[in-house]
Amino acid sequence: MARNGQDLAGWCAVRRPEPGEARARLWGPVVKPSARRADLGLRLLQTVVDAVQWPLVTTDVPVDRDGAGMFFTRSGWEVLRPITVLHGTPSAEGPGTVTAVGITGLEAYVAAAGRRFASLESSFAASTLPRWRDDARFSAETLLLDPPTGSLLLALVQRNTTGSELLVAEVWAADTEVRRRLIAQAHTLAAERQVATVRAVTRQDPADFTASGMRVTGRCHTYTLPGER
């Protein structure tokens, strides 16, 4: 944090890597408008880079936030990967769903899917379901499974005073038909949960989502320092 007397002028934070992750996640820097134009953001960023022991990756930066993107590129950071944000409408018509409710051996199922489809290390794959369960938005009813292929789709229900949505957080499946069926099932689930919209954030080709009627509403970049890919 940076202070101007008793006033907080800016901050920058890092979330350490989860077990099995290679990079820590950078949050910020955020600088109070009245304190900008004095290289405070750059100094905060450099202080964090010098202090942490892990490679860093930024949070998702929307491509239309030119100032944020230019800040990282001027600081020597490079785009690591593009991210697509999509929105869809809950659908009452769709294939039936198989949820994680009452499924025995769920920990092993999720770990196997993580290793097979998401290329997670064994320790990280094994810790995935407990981490999901720690999220207040998680419910076994929103974890969709395709047992014949060992695939899954994780969705999180978010509600606040202004609206609600079903966030498609992970789709782990190698087969296009299975991926699209799980996405369609998520839209049916959204209707059952009576949420207003479906949202997806993906680092892969968004074709499976657009084929399910979702529309691209934004794109983001994550940045990392050269040599930390």
C-alpha positions as CSV (number, residue, x, y, z in Angstrom):
1,M,0.0,0.0,0.0
2,A,1.0,3.6,-0.5
3,R,-0.2,6.4,1.7
4,N,-0.3,10.2,1.5
5,G,-0.3,11.0,5.2
6,Q,-3.3,9.2,6.6
7,D,-4.9,8.8,3.1
8,L,-4.6,5.6,1.1
9,A,-3.2,6.6,-2.2
10,G,-2.8,3.2,-3.9
11,W,-2.4,-0.5,-3.4
12,C,-1.2,-3.7,-5.1
13,A,-1.7,-7.3,-3.9
14,V,-0.7,-10.8,-4.8
15,R,-2.6,-14.0,-4.3
16,R,-0.1,-16.8,-3.8
17,P,-0.3,-19.9,-6.1
18,E,-2.6,-22.7,-5.1
19,P,-1.0,-26.1,-4.8
20,G,0.1,-27.2,-8.2
21,E,-0.1,-23.7,-9.8
22,A,3.0,-22.1,-11.2
23,R,2.1,-18.5,-11.0
24,A,0.8,-16.1,-8.4
25,R,-2.0,-13.7,-9.3
26,L,-1.4,-10.0,-9.3
27,W,-4.3,-7.7,-8.2
28,G,-3.8,-4.1,-9.1
29,P,-2.0,-1.8,-8.9
30,V,-4.9,0.6,-8.1
31,V,-4.1,4.2,-7.6
32,K,-6.4,6.9,-6.3
33,P,-7.3,9.4,-9.2
34,S,-5.8,12.3,-7.3
35,A,-2.5,10.5,-6.9
36,R,-2.1,9.5,-10.6
37,R,0.4,10.9,-13.1
38,A,3.3,10.5,-10.5
39,D,4.4,7.0,-11.4
40,L,2.9,5.6,-8.2
41,G,1.4,2.6,-10.0
42,L,4.8,1.8,-11.5
43,R,6.5,2.0,-8.2
44,L,3.9,-0.2,-6.5
45,L,4.2,-2.8,-9.3
46,Q,8.0,-2.9,-9.2
47,T,7.9,-3.2,-5.4
48,V,5.6,-6.3,-5.7
49,V,7.7,-7.8,-8.5
50,D,10.9,-7.4,-6.4
51,A,9.2,-8.8,-3.2
52,V,7.5,-12.0,-4.4
53,Q,9.2,-15.3,-5.0
54,W,6.8,-16.6,-7.7
55,P,6.2,-15.8,-11.4
56,L,3.3,-13.4,-11.7
57,V,0.3,-13.2,-13.9
58,T,-2.2,-10.4,-13.9
59,T,-6.0,-10.6,-13.3
60,D,-8.1,-10.4,-16.5
61,V,-7.7,-6.9,-18.1
62,P,-10.5,-6.0,-20.6
63,V,-9.1,-5.1,-24.0
64,D,-11.1,-1.9,-24.1
65,R,-9.3,-0.6,-21.0
66,D,-6.5,0.9,-23.1
67,G,-4.9,2.5,-20.1
68,A,-4.5,-0.7,-18.1
69,G,-3.1,-2.6,-21.1
70,M,-0.7,0.2,-22.0
71,F,0.5,0.4,-18.4
72,F,1.6,-3.3,-18.4
73,T,3.1,-3.2,-21.8
74,R,5.1,-0.1,-21.0
75,S,6.3,-1.9,-17.8
76,G,7.7,-4.7,-19.9
77,W,4.9,-7.2,-19.5
78,E,3.5,-9.3,-22.4
79,V,0.1,-10.8,-23.2
80,L,0.0,-14.4,-21.9
81,R,-3.4,-15.4,-23.3
82,P,-6.7,-13.9,-24.6
83,I,-9.9,-14.5,-22.6
84,T,-13.4,-14.4,-24.1
85,V,-16.5,-13.3,-22.1
86,L,-19.9,-14.6,-23.3
87,H,-23.5,-14.1,-22.3
88,G,-26.6,-16.3,-22.9
89,T,-30.2,-16.7,-21.9
90,P,-31.5,-19.5,-19.6
91,S,-33.4,-22.1,-21.6
92,A,-36.3,-24.3,-20.3
93,E,-35.7,-26.6,-23.2
94,G,-32.6,-28.8,-23.3
95,P,-31.1,-32.2,-22.6
96,G,-31.5,-33.6,-19.1
97,T,-28.8,-33.0,-16.6
98,V,-26.7,-35.3,-14.5
99,T,-25.5,-33.4,-11.4
100,A,-23.1,-34.3,-8.7
101,V,-25.9,-34.7,-6.2
102,G,-25.6,-38.1,-4.6
103,I,-22.7,-39.2,-6.7
104,T,-20.3,-41.5,-4.9
105,G,-16.6,-41.2,-5.6
106,L,-17.0,-37.6,-6.6
107,E,-13.5,-36.6,-5.4
108,A,-11.9,-39.2,-7.7
109,Y,-14.2,-38.2,-10.6
110,V,-13.2,-34.6,-10.4
111,A,-9.5,-35.3,-9.9
112,A,-9.5,-37.7,-12.9
113,A,-11.2,-35.1,-15.1
114,G,-8.7,-32.4,-14.0
115,R,-5.8,-34.6,-14.9
116,R,-7.2,-35.8,-18.2
117,F,-8.9,-32.7,-19.6
118,A,-7.3,-29.7,-17.8
119,S,-3.8,-31.2,-17.6
120,L,-3.6,-30.5,-13.8
121,E,-0.9,-31.9,-11.7
122,S,-2.0,-34.8,-9.5
123,S,-1.8,-32.8,-6.3
124,F,-3.7,-29.9,-7.7
125,A,-6.3,-32.1,-9.3
126,A,-6.9,-33.9,-6.0
127,S,-7.4,-30.6,-4.2
128,T,-9.8,-29.2,-6.8
129,L,-13.1,-30.4,-5.4
130,P,-12.3,-29.2,-1.8
131,R,-11.4,-25.8,-3.2
132,W,-14.6,-25.6,-5.2
133,R,-16.6,-26.5,-2.1
134,D,-15.0,-23.6,-0.2
135,D,-16.6,-21.2,-2.7
136,A,-20.0,-20.0,-1.4
137,R,-21.4,-20.0,-4.9
138,F,-20.7,-23.7,-5.3
139,S,-23.4,-26.3,-5.2
140,A,-23.4,-30.0,-6.1
141,E,-26.5,-29.2,-8.2
142,T,-24.5,-26.9,-10.4
143,L,-21.7,-29.4,-11.1
144,L,-22.8,-31.2,-14.2
145,L,-21.3,-34.6,-15.1
146,D,-21.1,-36.8,-18.2
147,P,-20.1,-40.2,-16.6
148,P,-19.6,-42.1,-19.9
149,T,-16.8,-39.8,-20.8
150,G,-15.7,-38.6,-17.4
151,S,-16.4,-35.0,-18.4
152,L,-17.8,-32.2,-16.3
153,L,-19.0,-28.6,-16.3
154,L,-18.7,-26.4,-13.2
155,A,-21.2,-23.6,-12.8
156,L,-21.5,-21.1,-10.0
157,V,-24.7,-19.2,-9.1
158,Q,-24.2,-15.6,-8.2
159,R,-27.0,-13.4,-6.8
160,N,-26.9,-9.8,-5.6
161,T,-29.3,-6.9,-5.2
162,T,-29.3,-6.0,-8.9
163,G,-29.4,-9.4,-10.6
164,S,-28.4,-13.0,-10.8
165,E,-26.4,-15.2,-13.2
166,L,-25.1,-18.7,-13.7
167,L,-21.3,-18.5,-14.3
168,V,-19.9,-21.3,-16.4
169,A,-16.5,-21.5,-14.7
170,E,-15.0,-24.7,-16.2
171,V,-15.8,-27.1,-19.0
172,W,-13.6,-30.2,-18.9
173,A,-14.3,-32.4,-21.9
174,A,-12.3,-33.4,-25.0
175,D,-15.2,-34.2,-27.3
176,T,-16.9,-31.3,-29.0
177,E,-20.4,-32.9,-28.8
178,V,-20.0,-33.5,-25.1
179,R,-18.8,-30.0,-24.5
180,R,-21.8,-28.5,-26.3
181,R,-24.2,-30.8,-24.6
182,L,-22.9,-29.8,-21.2
183,I,-23.1,-26.1,-22.1
184,A,-26.7,-26.6,-23.2
185,Q,-27.4,-28.4,-19.9
186,A,-26.0,-25.4,-18.1
187,H,-28.6,-23.2,-19.8
188,T,-31.4,-25.6,-18.7
189,L,-30.0,-25.5,-15.2
190,A,-30.0,-21.7,-15.2
191,A,-33.7,-21.8,-16.0
192,E,-34.3,-24.2,-13.2
193,R,-32.4,-22.1,-10.8
194,Q,-34.3,-19.0,-12.0
195,V,-31.3,-16.8,-12.7
196,A,-31.4,-13.9,-15.2
197,T,-28.5,-14.8,-17.4
198,V,-25.7,-17.2,-18.2
199,R,-22.2,-16.0,-18.4
200,A,-19.0,-17.8,-19.5
201,V,-15.3,-16.9,-19.4
202,T,-13.1,-19.1,-21.5
203,R,-9.5,-19.2,-22.5
204,Q,-10.2,-21.7,-25.3
205,D,-11.9,-21.2,-28.7
206,P,-15.4,-19.9,-27.8
207,A,-17.0,-21.8,-30.7
208,D,-18.7,-24.3,-28.4
209,F,-20.4,-21.5,-26.5
210,T,-21.5,-19.5,-29.5
211,A,-22.9,-22.7,-31.1
212,S,-25.1,-22.9,-28.0
213,G,-26.5,-19.5,-28.7
214,M,-24.2,-17.4,-26.5
215,R,-22.8,-14.1,-27.7
216,V,-19.4,-12.7,-27.2
217,T,-19.6,-9.6,-25.0
218,G,-16.0,-8.8,-24.3
219,R,-12.4,-9.9,-24.5
220,C,-9.7,-9.7,-21.9
221,H,-5.9,-10.3,-21.7
222,T,-3.7,-11.5,-18.9
223,Y,-0.2,-10.3,-18.8
224,T,3.1,-11.8,-17.5
225,L,6.7,-10.8,-17.4
226,P,9.0,-12.2,-20.2
227,G,10.6,-15.4,-19.2
228,E,7.7,-16.4,-17.0
229,R,5.6,-18.2,-19.6
